[in-house]
Amino acid sequence: MRPDGVLTTVDQEPEHQQSARQAFREAGFAGNRARFIPGPGHWTCCPRLADSGYDLVFCDGDRQEYQDYLAESLRLLRPLEAWSPSKASSRTDAPWTPGPQPTEVLRLRELVRAVRESQELVSSLLPVGDGLLCAVKR
Ligand SMILES: C[S@@+](CC[C@H](N)C(=O)[O-])C[C@H]1O[C@@H](n2cnc3c(N)ncnc32)[C@H](O)[C@@H]1O
């Protein structure tokens, strides 16, 4: 982050928020460099976040909600900034697997397709860990 940047983090587990708060403090960040919002992501917190107020959105929560986060992220991001859900390719690259696919896999495939076909995004799927889907807002 740039020196005047502020990180906003949303998590529904208070003890995870507490761990994050402690980690930032131990890393030497001043208290006013991070904002901690408790609660489930998309329906309580995201509407409170300012339009075009963010340089980067990183999603690492419930993968079945990533489509909702994508729509919210496009509202939150400044043009030419990045959006990145984690582990977006996980198990999505084996469509030949016989039998019904788990809902999570189907949702992630829809997400990858929506990002790839979006006129607002330039995307890349990085071979990092389980796969990292990244996109820059045009
Ligand atoms: C994989 S962990 C995040 C790990 C973190 N990114 C890291 O690298 O240490 C997923 C987190 O998302 C939170 N989470 C899951 N679903 C959520 C939701 N709908 N709203 C808010 N937080 C959620 C969980 O409480 C958990 O802390």
The ligand as an ORCA input file, in Angstrom:
! r2SCAN-3c Opt
* xyz 0 1
  C      -9.451    -18.968      3.816
  S      -9.851    -17.898      5.147
  C      -8.950    -16.418      4.754
  C      -7.492    -16.545      4.967
  C      -6.718    -15.268      4.743
  N      -6.947    -14.731      3.408
  C      -5.267    -15.580      4.930
  O      -4.529    -15.693      3.955
  O      -4.867    -15.746      6.091
  C     -11.504    -17.464      4.748
  C     -12.086    -16.418      5.691
  O     -13.306    -15.962      5.117
  C     -14.253    -15.774      6.133
  N     -15.564    -15.881      5.483
  C     -16.088    -16.947      4.844
  N     -17.290    -16.643      4.303
  C     -17.532    -15.345      4.614
  C     -18.604    -14.437      4.344
  N     -19.677    -14.806      3.652
  N     -18.508    -13.190      4.822
  C     -17.429    -12.781      5.537
  N     -16.384    -13.582      5.817
  C     -16.429    -14.849      5.367
  C     -13.933    -16.865      7.158
  O     -14.390    -16.514      8.446
  C     -12.396    -16.933      7.076
  O     -11.797    -16.102      8.044
*
